[in-house]
Amino acid sequence: MTTYVESDTRTPGEAHAADETRYEAVSSRDARFDGVFFFAVTTTGIYCRPSCPAVTPKRANVRFFPTAAAAQGHGFRACRRCRPDAVPGSAEWNVRADVVGRAVRLIGDGVVDREGVPGLAARLGYSTRQVQRQLTAELGAGPVALARAQRAHTARVLLQTTGLPVTDIAFAAGFASVRQFNDTIRQIYARTPSALREESGARAGSGPAAFAAGIPLRLAHRGPYAAGPVFDLLAEEAVAGAEEMTGEPGARTYRRTLRLPYGTGIVAVDEARPRRGGWLQARIHLTDLRDLTTAVQRLRRLFDLDADPYAVDERLAADPRLAPLVAARPGIRSPGAADPDEYAVRALVGRGVARELTEAYGKRLDVPCGSLTHLFPEPAALAAHPDPALAGLAAALADGRLRLDAGADRAEAVRILRTLPGLDARTVALIRTRALGEPDVGFDDGTGSVHGTDEPWRPWRSYARQHLRAAGVSGSVA
């Protein structure tokens, strides 16, 4: 019989019912579940996403897994047709505030590659054994396996979209050696790195030339994506020197600078026409390719690409007040932040002052790119600012008392924010929504007022506010 993961704690009846539901999704090729779970076929040794176009396998030959890493850990290889490693991440991990959700976000940000499992555990405040146990119980794979799956996906993207030499790709993806890289690619994709590249039509070129050209990426999302309101918001907020928006509505390009663990980056994302299931086209220029995974995850959070628009729209459309807005803009997103610390400062001081801070305290790029000339200043550079509110916030971020990163304890972060001078309820709510990525920040949390209760919009009140904002409804603060 099919099992979900080895450590599944559900009763046999519950597990059977859940797997039958999953098989129905596979039979109907339902793309809504891509990234939510994966299925593997025991007779072929292949694992797929639910929407895989291949012939539906017999139920007796199917196993289900919560992550690609779990399927890989049981010896299954990635399907060549549906590319299950390239699906949007499960929306559950962005919503959840517990240790598993925080761990998944940190692994996605590359913490295990940079700091190892002990570093991940230290950030979470747990022992390495506890982290290993909890992740394995829920995801069917521990932190090393999850990071390995992510490295393999990054390597495939680089092989198929750039002309970088294979050796450069191995280390850029986070592998410790070329041998480890080759072994992993063969195990997961059943091809050599060179074969993967040949299938895509890409050709190896000189490292510097390929590096300078930037990395083209398709940032996958689930379901419809209302790009217009997101790009409108980013255009209104853009801080000159560190960000810019060019082009006409419907065909705009958002560009910005990024401070990353190993270096700096410039990213560009194109506005997409609404469509069901697709991607945003992006290009990333990095001073150090090891920052690719982190840069991609920052963009995914900024553009809210791992959200589940089906669940959000269904809930909000049930309220007559929002139903027309949902119908007009299906797939609306609640944008996050490319740099949570930066956004917290910007939420406090506003766009005008943020520009002044960028010019006065931000690091100038070694090679400016058009109007992009600076990185937004680090918190440490602002900790002695004469404005006591700004200095207090910057100092708390700089010394680690306040953490807003992907693995932050949201409840603890909010508690500390509320103790800092000069941060009113509205500013705290903005930081919760954008920097911490909370999906359910409501109007009673300092973001304005709305006629009637917003309780029917839980747990998606942050998205409801974006609907009201896009429609120009009074009191809908972004």
C-alpha positions as CSV (number, residue, x, y, z in Angstrom):
1,M,0.0,0.0,0.0
2,T,0.9,3.6,-0.5
3,T,2.6,5.5,2.3
4,Y,3.1,9.2,2.7
5,V,6.3,9.4,4.7
6,E,7.9,6.8,6.9
7,S,7.1,8.7,10.1
8,D,3.5,9.5,9.3
9,T,1.5,9.8,12.6
10,R,-1.9,9.7,11.1
11,T,-4.2,6.7,11.6
12,P,-4.3,4.2,8.7
13,G,-7.8,5.4,7.9
14,E,-6.8,9.1,7.8
15,A,-3.7,8.3,5.7
16,H,-5.8,6.2,3.2
17,A,-8.4,8.9,2.8
18,A,-5.8,11.6,2.3
19,D,-3.9,9.6,-0.3
20,E,-7.1,8.8,-2.2
21,T,-7.8,12.6,-2.4
22,R,-4.2,13.1,-3.7
23,Y,-4.7,10.3,-6.3
24,E,-7.8,12.1,-7.6
25,A,-5.7,15.3,-8.0
26,V,-3.2,13.3,-10.0
27,S,-5.9,11.7,-12.1
28,S,-7.3,15.1,-13.0
29,R,-3.8,16.6,-13.4
30,D,-4.8,19.4,-11.0
31,A,-2.1,22.1,-11.1
32,R,-3.4,23.6,-7.9
33,F,-1.5,20.9,-6.0
34,D,1.8,21.4,-7.7
35,G,4.4,21.9,-5.0
36,V,1.9,20.8,-2.3
37,F,2.8,17.2,-2.7
38,F,4.6,14.9,-5.1
39,F,3.8,11.4,-6.4
40,A,6.2,8.6,-7.4
41,V,5.6,5.6,-9.5
42,T,7.2,2.4,-8.2
43,T,7.4,0.7,-11.6
44,T,9.3,3.4,-13.3
45,G,11.3,4.9,-10.4
46,I,10.2,8.4,-11.3
47,Y,8.5,11.1,-9.2
48,C,6.3,13.8,-10.6
49,R,4.2,16.9,-9.9
50,P,0.4,16.3,-9.7
51,S,-0.2,18.0,-13.0
52,C,2.2,15.8,-15.0
53,P,0.8,15.2,-18.5
54,A,2.0,11.6,-18.6
55,V,-0.5,8.7,-18.5
56,T,-1.9,8.4,-15.0
57,P,-0.3,5.4,-13.3
58,K,-2.3,2.6,-11.5
59,R,-3.2,3.5,-8.0
60,A,-1.3,0.4,-6.6
61,N,2.0,1.7,-8.1
62,V,1.8,5.2,-6.7
63,R,3.4,6.6,-3.5
64,F,3.0,10.2,-2.2
65,F,5.6,12.5,-0.6
66,P,5.3,15.9,0.9
67,T,8.6,17.2,-0.7
68,A,10.8,16.5,-3.7
69,A,13.6,15.8,-1.3
70,A,11.5,13.0,0.4
71,A,10.9,11.4,-3.0
72,Q,14.6,11.6,-3.9
73,G,15.5,10.2,-0.5
74,H,13.5,7.1,-1.4
75,G,15.4,6.6,-4.6
76,F,13.1,8.2,-7.1
77,R,14.3,10.4,-10.0
78,A,12.8,13.6,-11.3
79,C,10.4,13.3,-14.2
80,R,11.8,14.8,-17.5
81,R,8.4,15.9,-18.7
82,C,6.9,17.8,-15.7
83,R,10.1,18.8,-13.9
84,P,8.7,18.4,-10.4
85,D,11.7,20.3,-8.9
86,A,10.7,23.5,-10.6
87,V,7.2,24.0,-9.2
88,P,6.2,26.8,-6.8
89,G,6.9,26.1,-3.2
90,S,4.1,25.0,-1.0
91,A,2.1,28.0,0.3
92,E,1.9,26.2,3.7
93,W,5.5,27.0,4.6
94,N,5.1,30.8,4.0
95,V,2.0,30.9,6.2
96,R,3.2,28.7,9.1
97,A,5.0,30.4,11.9
98,D,6.1,27.2,13.8
99,V,9.7,25.8,13.8
100,V,9.1,23.7,10.7
101,G,7.8,26.6,8.6
102,R,10.7,28.8,9.8
103,A,13.2,26.0,9.0
104,V,11.9,25.5,5.5
105,R,12.1,29.3,4.8
106,L,15.7,29.4,6.1
107,I,16.8,26.4,4.1
108,G,15.3,28.1,1.0
109,D,17.4,31.1,1.8
110,G,20.5,29.0,1.7
111,V,21.3,28.9,5.4
112,V,22.3,25.2,5.5
113,D,24.7,25.8,2.5
114,R,26.4,28.7,4.3
115,E,26.2,27.7,8.0
116,G,25.4,24.0,8.0
117,V,22.7,22.3,10.1
118,P,24.2,23.6,13.4
119,G,23.8,27.1,12.0
120,L,20.2,26.4,11.1
121,A,19.4,24.9,14.5
122,A,21.0,27.9,16.3
123,R,18.9,30.4,14.3
124,L,15.8,28.4,15.3
125,G,16.8,28.0,19.0
126,Y,16.6,24.2,18.8
127,S,19.2,21.4,18.9
128,T,20.3,19.8,15.6
129,R,18.6,16.6,16.7
130,Q,15.3,18.3,17.3
131,V,15.4,20.1,14.0
132,Q,16.2,16.8,12.2
133,R,13.4,15.0,13.9
134,Q,10.7,17.6,13.3
135,L,11.6,18.1,9.6
136,T,11.8,14.4,8.9
137,A,8.4,13.8,10.7
138,E,6.6,16.4,8.6
139,L,8.5,16.5,5.3
140,G,10.0,13.1,5.0
141,A,13.5,14.6,4.7
142,G,15.9,16.3,7.0
143,P,17.6,19.6,6.5
144,V,20.6,18.2,4.6
145,A,18.3,16.4,2.1
146,L,16.1,19.4,1.6
147,A,19.1,21.6,0.9
148,R,20.5,19.0,-1.4
149,A,17.3,19.0,-3.5
150,Q,17.4,22.8,-3.7
151,R,21.1,22.7,-4.8
152,A,20.2,20.2,-7.6
153,H,17.4,22.5,-8.8
154,T,19.7,25.5,-8.8
155,A,22.3,23.6,-10.7
156,R,19.8,22.4,-13.3
157,V,18.6,26.0,-13.9
158,L,22.2,27.2,-14.4
159,L,23.1,24.3,-16.7
160,Q,20.0,25.0,-18.9
161,T,20.0,28.8,-18.9
162,T,23.6,29.9,-18.8
163,G,26.9,29.1,-20.6
164,L,28.8,28.9,-17.3
165,P,31.4,26.1,-17.1
166,V,30.2,23.1,-15.2
167,T,32.8,23.6,-12.4
168,D,31.6,27.1,-11.7
169,I,28.0,25.9,-11.7
170,A,28.8,23.2,-9.1
171,F,30.1,25.6,-6.6
172,A,27.6,28.3,-7.4
173,A,24.7,25.9,-6.6
174,G,26.3,25.2,-3.2
175,F,28.0,21.8,-3.7
176,A,31.1,21.2,-1.8
177,S,32.9,19.4,-4.7
178,V,32.5,18.7,-8.3
179,R,32.2,15.0,-7.6
180,Q,29.3,15.6,-5.2
181,F,27.7,17.7,-7.8
182,N,28.0,15.1,-10.5
183,D,26.8,12.2,-8.3
184,T,23.7,14.2,-7.2
185,I,22.7,15.3,-10.7
186,R,23.0,11.7,-12.0
187,Q,21.0,10.4,-9.1
188,I,18.2,12.9,-9.3
189,Y,18.0,13.4,-13.1
190,A,19.5,10.2,-14.4
191,R,21.7,12.2,-16.7
192,T,25.1,13.8,-16.5
193,P,25.3,17.6,-16.1
194,S,26.5,17.8,-19.8
195,A,23.5,15.8,-20.9
196,L,21.1,18.1,-19.0
197,R,22.7,21.1,-20.8
198,E,22.5,19.5,-24.2
199,E,18.8,18.8,-23.8
200,S,18.1,22.4,-23.3
201,G,20.2,23.6,-26.3
202,A,22.5,25.6,-24.0
203,R,26.2,25.6,-24.7
204,A,29.1,26.1,-22.3
205,G,30.9,29.4,-22.9
206,S,33.6,31.4,-21.2
207,G,32.9,31.9,-17.5
208,P,33.3,35.7,-17.5
209,A,31.2,36.3,-20.5
210,A,28.3,34.1,-19.2
211,F,28.7,35.6,-15.8
212,A,28.4,39.2,-17.1
213,A,25.2,38.4,-19.2
214,G,23.3,37.6,-16.0
215,I,21.1,34.6,-15.3
216,P,17.7,34.5,-17.0
217,L,15.0,32.8,-14.8
218,R,11.4,31.9,-14.9
219,L,10.0,32.4,-11.4
220,A,7.1,29.9,-11.3
221,H,3.8,30.8,-9.6
222,R,0.7,28.8,-8.9
223,G,-2.6,29.7,-10.5
224,P,-3.6,33.2,-11.8
225,Y,-1.3,36.1,-10.9
226,A,-2.6,39.7,-10.8
227,A,0.7,41.4,-11.6
228,G,-0.7,44.9,-12.1
229,P,-1.4,45.7,-8.4
230,V,2.0,44.4,-7.4
231,F,3.9,46.5,-9.9
232,D,1.8,49.5,-9.1
233,L,2.8,49.2,-5.4
234,L,6.4,48.7,-6.2
235,A,6.4,51.7,-8.5
236,E,4.8,53.9,-5.8
237,E,7.4,52.8,-3.3
238,A,10.5,52.8,-5.4
239,V,13.5,54.5,-3.8
240,A,15.7,56.2,-6.4
241,G,19.2,54.9,-6.5
242,A,18.3,51.5,-5.2
243,E,15.2,50.8,-7.3
244,E,13.5,51.8,-10.5
245,M,10.4,50.9,-12.5
246,T,10.5,51.4,-16.3
247,G,8.0,50.8,-19.1
248,E,4.2,51.3,-19.5
249,P,1.6,49.5,-17.3
250,G,1.3,45.9,-18.5
251,A,4.8,45.8,-19.8
252,R,6.9,47.2,-17.0
253,T,10.2,46.1,-15.6
254,Y,11.1,46.4,-11.9
255,R,14.9,46.6,-11.1
256,R,16.7,46.9,-7.8
257,T,19.9,46.3,-6.0
258,L,20.4,43.6,-3.4
259,R,22.8,43.1,-0.6
260,L,23.5,39.3,-0.4
261,P,25.6,37.0,1.9
262,Y,28.6,36.8,-0.5
263,G,28.2,40.0,-2.5
264,T,25.7,42.2,-4.3
265,G,23.2,41.7,-7.0
266,I,21.0,43.6,-9.5
267,V,17.7,41.9,-10.3
268,A,15.1,42.7,-13.0
269,V,11.6,41.3,-13.1
270,D,9.1,41.8,-16.0
271,E,5.4,42.4,-15.5
272,A,3.4,39.5,-16.8
273,R,0.0,39.3,-18.4
274,P,-2.5,37.5,-16.2
275,R,-2.5,33.8,-16.8
276,R,-3.3,30.6,-14.9
277,G,-0.1,28.9,-13.8
278,G,3.0,30.4,-15.3
279,W,5.9,32.5,-14.3
280,L,7.5,35.9,-14.1
281,Q,10.5,36.5,-16.3
282,A,13.5,37.6,-14.4
283,R,17.2,38.3,-14.9
284,I,19.8,38.3,-12.1
285,H,23.3,39.8,-12.1
286,L,25.5,38.7,-9.2
287,T,29.0,39.6,-8.1
288,D,29.2,36.1,-6.6
289,L,27.2,33.2,-8.1
290,R,26.9,31.5,-4.7
291,D,24.2,34.1,-3.9
292,L,21.8,32.8,-6.6
293,T,19.6,30.7,-4.4
294,T,19.2,33.5,-1.8
295,A,18.5,36.1,-4.5
296,V,15.8,33.9,-6.0
297,Q,14.1,33.3,-2.7
298,R,14.2,37.1,-2.0
299,L,12.3,37.7,-5.2
300,R,9.8,34.9,-4.6
301,R,8.9,36.5,-1.2
302,L,8.8,40.0,-2.7
303,F,6.4,39.0,-5.4
304,D,4.5,36.4,-3.2
305,L,5.1,33.7,-5.8
306,D,4.4,30.7,-3.5
307,A,0.9,31.8,-2.4
308,D,-2.1,29.7,-3.1
309,P,-4.5,32.0,-5.0
310,Y,-7.2,29.4,-5.2
311,A,-7.5,29.2,-1.4
312,V,-7.3,33.0,-1.0
313,D,-9.8,33.8,-3.7
314,E,-12.3,31.2,-2.6
315,R,-12.3,32.6,1.0
316,L,-12.5,36.3,0.1
317,A,-15.1,35.8,-2.7
318,A,-17.5,34.3,-0.1
319,D,-18.0,37.8,1.3
320,P,-20.3,39.9,-0.9
321,R,-18.2,43.0,-0.1
322,L,-15.2,41.5,-1.8
323,A,-16.7,39.2,-4.4
324,P,-16.7,41.8,-7.2
325,L,-13.1,42.7,-6.4
326,V,-11.9,39.1,-6.5
327,A,-13.7,38.6,-9.8
328,A,-12.0,41.7,-11.2
329,R,-8.5,40.7,-10.0
330,P,-8.2,36.9,-9.5
331,G,-4.8,35.9,-8.1
332,I,-4.0,39.1,-6.3
333,R,-0.9,38.9,-4.1
334,S,0.3,40.4,-0.9
335,P,3.9,41.5,-1.7
336,G,6.7,40.8,0.8
337,A,10.1,42.4,0.9
338,A,13.3,41.7,-0.9
339,D,15.2,42.8,2.3
340,P,13.2,42.7,5.5
341,D,15.5,44.9,7.5
342,E,15.5,47.5,4.7
343,Y,11.7,47.4,4.5
344,A,11.3,48.0,8.2
345,V,13.4,51.1,8.0
346,R,11.4,52.3,5.0
347,A,8.1,51.7,6.6
348,L,9.2,53.9,9.5
349,V,10.7,56.8,7.6
350,G,8.8,56.9,4.3
351,R,9.9,57.1,0.7
352,G,11.4,60.6,0.8
353,V,13.6,60.0,3.8
354,A,14.6,56.6,2.5
355,R,16.0,58.2,-0.6
356,E,18.0,60.6,1.5
357,L,19.3,57.7,3.6
358,T,20.3,55.8,0.5
359,E,22.4,58.7,-0.8
360,A,23.9,59.6,2.5
361,Y,24.6,56.2,4.1
362,G,24.2,53.6,1.4
363,K,27.1,51.8,-0.2
364,R,27.8,52.9,-3.8
365,L,27.9,50.2,-6.3
366,D,31.4,49.5,-7.8
367,V,29.8,49.6,-11.2
368,P,26.5,51.6,-11.4
369,C,23.8,50.2,-13.7
370,G,21.8,52.9,-15.2
371,S,19.9,54.7,-12.4
372,L,20.8,52.0,-9.9
373,T,23.8,53.4,-8.0
374,H,23.5,52.4,-4.4
375,L,22.6,49.6,-1.9
376,F,20.2,50.6,0.8
377,P,22.2,51.2,4.0
378,E,22.7,48.4,6.4
379,P,21.1,48.8,9.9
380,A,24.5,49.2,11.5
381,A,25.1,52.3,9.4
382,L,22.0,53.9,10.8
383,A,22.3,52.9,14.4
384,A,23.7,56.3,15.4
385,H,21.3,58.4,13.3
386,P,20.0,61.5,15.1
387,D,16.4,60.4,14.8
388,P,15.8,58.4,18.0
389,A,13.1,56.2,16.4
390,L,15.2,55.3,13.4
391,A,18.3,54.8,15.5
392,G,16.4,52.5,17.9
393,L,15.0,50.4,15.1
394,A,18.4,50.2,13.3
395,A,20.2,49.3,16.5
396,A,17.8,46.5,17.3
397,L,18.2,45.1,13.8
398,A,22.0,45.5,13.9
399,D,22.6,43.8,17.2
400,G,20.2,40.9,16.5
401,R,17.6,41.7,19.2
402,L,15.1,42.1,16.4
403,R,15.1,39.5,13.6
404,L,12.9,39.8,10.5
405,D,14.6,37.3,8.3
406,A,13.0,34.2,6.7
407,G,13.3,32.2,9.8
408,A,12.3,34.8,12.3
409,D,9.9,34.0,15.2
410,R,7.1,36.3,14.1
411,A,5.4,36.6,17.5
412,E,8.7,37.5,19.2
413,A,9.5,40.0,16.4
414,V,6.2,41.7,16.9
415,R,6.7,41.8,20.6
416,I,10.0,43.6,20.2
417,L,8.7,46.0,17.5
418,R,6.0,47.1,19.9
419,T,8.6,48.1,22.5
420,L,10.6,50.3,20.2
421,P,10.1,54.1,20.3
422,G,8.3,55.8,17.4
423,L,6.7,52.7,15.9
424,D,3.0,53.2,15.8
425,A,0.4,50.5,15.1
426,R,0.3,51.2,11.4
427,T,4.1,50.9,11.0
428,V,4.2,47.6,13.0
429,A,1.4,46.3,10.8
430,L,3.2,47.2,7.6
431,I,6.3,45.4,8.9
432,R,4.3,42.4,9.8
433,T,2.7,42.2,6.4
434,R,5.7,42.9,4.2
435,A,8.9,42.1,6.1
436,L,7.6,39.2,8.1
437,G,5.2,38.0,5.4
438,E,2.1,37.6,7.6
439,P,-0.9,36.7,5.5
440,D,-3.5,37.8,8.1
441,V,-2.8,41.3,9.2
442,G,-6.2,43.0,9.6
443,F,-7.7,46.5,9.9
444,D,-7.9,46.2,13.6
445,D,-4.1,45.9,13.6
446,G,-3.5,49.6,12.7
447,T,-3.9,49.4,8.9
448,G,-7.0,51.5,8.7
449,S,-10.7,51.0,9.0
450,V,-13.3,49.2,7.0
451,H,-17.1,49.2,7.0
452,G,-18.2,46.1,9.0
453,T,-16.0,43.3,10.4
454,D,-13.1,41.8,8.6
455,E,-13.4,38.5,10.4
456,P,-14.9,36.7,7.4
457,W,-11.6,37.4,5.6
458,R,-9.4,35.4,8.0
459,P,-6.8,34.0,7.5
460,W,-6.2,36.1,4.4
461,R,-6.8,39.7,5.6
462,S,-3.5,40.9,4.2
463,Y,-4.8,39.9,0.7
464,A,-8.2,41.5,1.4
465,R,-6.3,44.8,2.0
466,Q,-4.6,44.5,-1.3
467,H,-7.9,44.0,-3.1
468,L,-9.3,47.2,-1.4
469,R,-6.1,49.1,-2.2
470,A,-6.2,48.1,-5.8
471,A,-9.8,49.2,-6.0
472,G,-9.0,52.5,-4.4
473,V,-11.2,51.8,-1.3
474,S,-10.5,54.3,1.5
475,G,-8.7,52.9,4.5
476,S,-6.8,50.2,2.7
477,V,-3.2,50.9,3.6
478,A,-0.6,48.8,1.7
